[in-house]
Amino acid sequence: MTGSAVVTPIAPRLQADRYLVPDVARGVAIMAMLVAHAGPVMATQPAATLFLQGQLNDVASPLFATTMGAAAAIVLAKAGNSRGAVRSVLVQNIIRGAILVGLGLWLASWGSWIAVVLSFLGIVLAIGTPLVLLRTRALIAALAVVLVLGAPLNDLMLAATGPLITVGERTPASFLLEWVFLSPHYRVTNLLPWFLFGALLFRIRFGGRTAGWVLLAIAVPAWFADPLIRSVTGAEFSPTGSYLDTLHDTGLVLLALGLIMLLNSIRQRPAATVVRAVFLPLRAIGSISLSLYVFQVGWWR
């Protein structure tokens, strides 16, 4: 041969510019969705598996939103200071968000028991990407504002406009209100902080063994706070979108990210080889996350 072709590798393990932690976390989120959505077909389950299914269901969407935020930050960082490149990323993510909204509406019409999250994530992507352009302190402030105001805004909008999604013909306004504030399953107000959190983690290069232990140290008390406070107050559950529900999700998301960071920091063999072998299929699953999601919604129709 007088020449050779240059082939761009597509397997996650061969792409040098890929970031392992968000890739693996995305795969974990998709696996959590698949397991949680399969739960209703299991007529009888031990208490332990029911508990695990519930935790996987709770961690899936916020963890996926976190990886979306990290991905947006990575792409914008690669765009650098080029206004044209940044503008292109913004436009592309707005278009992708619109596609996710449309795809979510289509999947919801299939009649599956699954509460489809794509429309919510599409809006989060379109709204969140411009916010990632903020400086770090302003990004932290934006995250704090959305986090603090989300729960009371949900309650206020539910009291003021809740009947719009249960009475009469549905309109674009009623769908938007449901996606942002009123859905009993997902809300933009509760997913957007995770998107911004993911972007912030990438921005400050938060990773490694120390970061993993820090996240685990926060995750454990955050997760235990919800059942502890409910046992004191006598409440049976924390409403979706409430501060306690968010604190519970925080414990799960930080636990997942902390464990991934700690495992990724292992360098001694054979443990490092085992970790890479476990991470590889998760990264592959994360790379085809949308296709897998659509497939499993169709499977459980």
Disulfide bonds with the S-S distance in Angstrom:
none
